[in-house]
Amino acid sequence: MTVLILGGTSEAVALDQLLADQAPEIRAVVSLAGHTSDPKPLNLPVRVGGFGGIEGLRHYLIENRVVAVVDATHPFAAIMPFHAEAACKAENVPLIAIRRESWKPRPGDRWRSVPDISAAVETLGKPPRRVFLTVGRLELPAFADAPQHHYLVRVIEPIGDRLPLNGVKVIQQRGPFEADEEEDLMRREGIEILVSKNSGGPATVGKLTAARRLGLPVIMVERPPKPDVATVDHIDQVLPWLVAQGIFVTERGV
């Protein structure tokens, strides 16, 4: 019997370590979408790639005797959470989602919240600006519609030809990023505006602190809708949930 973890986040990495340390008897598999070519190493077995839609995921659940699914996908995963809900409901497999808290504006912040990347591009406006893009490489093509801006792009993976414009500078780094370093970077690059997804979590919140200190406006792309399923906000709540499903019994029986 298998516990399937839909990964791709720091929560999935932490859950991998938690299960390895505290519940090695649980057979779990981490599924990654494959967007990152060099993901962090994990203790648990890993599968990479899609399932082939809802029907493909249903087949996987049956073939691998999956008894529970943990959705630890990225806050901006827009399709897989709904596929997981539908497949688990169809096969009567318990499902729980780990959903980290989103960032909230604080006094001094100059946020403009937008619903999607297209709106973020439009909100940049017509006059040329020096823009710090921290939205991931998959979203970059949309900004080709605003070629007048100078873009500083930070990504984990190479961007290839996703933003083939003059005036694009790419920094390839993996977080976490400290606020002081972010402030120095924005000063050095003459950044006038920050574009960010509202991913939440501590790893990249430093850029928001830096923007607040510098008085810079932030275009904040809000999260897509998620299915209405059972949720927790921390990995420590996953083991008790597995216990409640009868999948894992601790030595103390709690």
C-alpha positions in Angstrom: 0.0 0.0 0.0 1.3 3.4 -1.0 1.0 7.0 0.1 1.3 9.3 -3.0 2.8 12.7 -2.4 2.2 15.2 -5.2 5.4 17.3 -4.8 7.2 20.3 -6.1 7.4 22.5 -3.0 9.6 22.9 0.1 6.7 21.3 2.0 7.1 18.2 -0.1 10.8 18.1 0.6 10.2 18.5 4.4 7.5 15.8 4.4 9.9 13.5 2.6 12.4 13.9 5.4 9.7 13.7 8.1 8.4 10.3 6.8 12.0 9.0 6.4 12.7 10.0 10.1 9.5 9.2 11.9 7.6 6.7 9.7 10.0 4.7 7.6 7.5 1.8 7.5 5.2 3.9 5.3 5.7 3.2 1.6 5.5 6.6 0.0 6.2 7.9 -3.5 6.9 11.6 -4.4 5.5 12.6 -7.8 7.2 15.6 -9.5 5.8 17.4 -12.6 9.3 17.6 -14.1 9.5 21.4 -14.6 12.8 21.5 -12.7 15.7 19.5 -14.2 17.7 19.4 -11.0 15.3 19.0 -8.1 16.5 18.7 -4.5 17.4 15.0 -3.7 14.8 13.1 -1.7 14.8 10.1 0.5 11.6 8.5 -0.9 11.2 7.0 -4.4 10.4 9.6 -7.0 8.3 9.5 -10.2 8.6 12.4 -12.8 6.0 13.5 -15.3 2.2 13.8 -15.6 -0.3 11.0 -15.1 -2.3 11.5 -18.2 -5.2 13.5 -16.8 -7.8 12.3 -14.3 -8.2 8.9 -15.8 -4.5 8.3 -15.8 -4.3 9.3 -12.2 -7.1 7.0 -11.3 -5.3 4.1 -13.0 -2.1 5.0 -11.1 -4.0 4.9 -7.8 -5.4 1.5 -8.5 -2.3 -0.1 -10.0 -0.1 1.1 -7.1 -2.7 0.4 -4.3 -2.5 4.1 -3.2 -4.3 4.4 0.1 -3.9 8.2 0.6 -2.8 11.2 -1.4 -1.0 14.3 -0.1 -1.3 17.3 -2.4 1.9 19.3 -1.7 2.0 21.0 -5.1 2.9 24.6 -5.7 0.4 27.3 -4.6 0.1 28.2 -8.3 -0.5 24.6 -9.5 -3.9 25.2 -11.3 -4.7 21.8 -12.8 -3.2 18.9 -10.7 -5.1 19.8 -7.4 -8.4 19.4 -9.3 -7.3 16.2 -11.0 -6.3 14.8 -7.6 -9.7 15.8 -6.1 -11.6 14.1 -9.0 -9.4 10.9 -9.1 -9.4 10.5 -5.3 -13.2 11.0 -5.1 -13.7 8.5 -7.9 -11.5 5.8 -6.3 -12.5 6.7 -2.7 -8.9 7.5 -1.7 -8.4 10.0 1.2 -6.9 13.3 0.0 -5.3 16.1 2.0 -3.7 19.3 0.7 -0.9 21.2 2.3 -1.6 24.9 1.6 0.9 27.4 3.0 -0.5 30.8 4.1 -0.3 33.5 1.5 1.6 36.7 2.0 -0.4 39.7 3.3 0.5 43.4 2.8 2.0 45.2 5.7 2.2 48.9 6.6 4.4 50.6 4.1 3.8 48.1 1.3 2.7 49.4 -2.1 1.0 46.3 -3.5 -1.2 46.1 -6.6 -2.9 42.7 -6.5 -3.8 41.2 -9.9 -5.5 37.9 -10.8 -3.1 36.6 -13.3 0.1 37.1 -15.3 -1.6 38.8 -18.2 -3.0 41.4 -15.8 0.5 41.8 -14.3 1.9 42.6 -17.8 -0.8 45.2 -18.4 -0.3 46.8 -14.9 3.3 47.5 -15.7 2.1 50.3 -18.0 3.5 51.8 -21.1 6.5 53.9 -19.8 9.7 51.9 -19.7 10.7 50.7 -16.2 13.3 48.6 -14.6 11.4 45.5 -13.5 12.4 42.7 -11.2 10.6 39.6 -12.4 10.3 36.7 -9.8 7.4 34.7 -11.3 9.3 31.6 -12.6 10.5 30.9 -16.1 7.2 29.3 -17.3 5.4 32.7 -17.1 8.1 34.7 -18.9 6.7 34.6 -22.5 3.7 36.9 -21.5 6.2 39.7 -20.7 7.3 39.7 -24.4 4.2 41.8 -25.0 5.8 44.6 -23.0 9.2 44.9 -24.6 9.8 48.5 -23.6 10.8 47.5 -20.1 14.2 46.3 -18.8 13.8 43.0 -17.0 15.9 41.5 -14.2 14.7 37.9 -14.2 15.5 35.5 -11.3 14.9 31.8 -12.0 16.1 28.3 -10.9 16.3 26.9 -14.4 17.8 28.5 -17.6 15.1 30.5 -19.4 16.2 29.5 -23.0 14.2 31.7 -25.5 11.2 32.3 -23.2 11.9 36.1 -23.1 13.8 37.0 -26.3 14.1 40.7 -25.7 16.9 43.2 -25.4 17.5 44.5 -22.0 16.9 41.2 -20.2 19.3 40.1 -17.4 19.0 36.7 -15.9 20.1 35.6 -12.4 19.9 31.8 -12.0 19.6 31.1 -8.2 17.7 29.0 -5.8 16.4 30.5 -2.5 16.2 31.3 0.3 17.0 35.0 -0.1 17.7 37.4 2.8 16.1 40.8 2.9 19.4 42.7 3.1 20.8 40.9 0.0 17.6 41.6 -1.9 17.8 45.3 -1.0 21.4 45.4 -2.2 20.4 43.7 -5.4 17.5 46.0 -6.1 19.6 49.1 -5.4 22.5 47.8 -7.6 20.2 47.1 -10.5 18.1 50.3 -10.2 14.9 48.3 -9.8 11.7 50.5 -10.1 9.1 47.8 -9.6 8.8 44.2 -8.4 6.5 41.5 -10.0 5.9 38.5 -7.7 3.5 35.6 -7.4 1.9 35.3 -4.0 3.6 32.0 -3.2 3.8 32.6 0.5 6.4 31.0 2.8 9.7 32.3 4.2 12.1 31.4 1.5 11.5 34.4 -0.8 9.7 36.8 1.4 12.9 38.9 1.7 12.2 40.6 -1.6 8.9 42.0 -0.2 10.8 43.4 2.8 13.4 44.9 0.6 10.7 46.5 -1.7 9.0 47.9 1.4 12.3 49.4 2.7 12.9 51.0 -0.7 9.4 52.2 -1.2 9.0 50.2 -4.4 5.7 49.2 -5.9 4.9 45.5 -6.1 2.6 43.8 -8.6 1.3 40.8 -6.7 -0.2 38.0 -8.7 -2.7 36.2 -6.6 -3.2 32.4 -6.5 -5.5 30.5 -8.8 -8.6 28.8 -7.4 -8.2 25.5 -5.5 -10.6 22.6 -4.9 -12.5 22.4 -1.7 -10.7 19.5 0.0 -9.3 18.8 3.5 -6.3 21.0 4.1 -3.5 21.6 6.6 -0.9 24.4 6.7 2.1 22.5 8.1 3.6 19.1 7.4 3.5 18.2 11.1 -0.3 17.8 10.7 0.1 15.1 8.0 1.1 12.2 10.2 -1.8 12.7 12.6 -4.1 12.7 9.5 -2.6 9.5 8.3 -3.2 8.0 11.7 -6.8 9.1 11.5 -7.2 7.4 8.2 -5.9 4.2 9.8 -2.8 4.2 7.5 -0.2 4.7 10.2 -0.2 3.8 13.8 2.4 5.3 16.1 4.0 3.4 19.0 1.8 5.3 21.4 -1.2 4.6 19.3 -2.0 8.3 18.7 
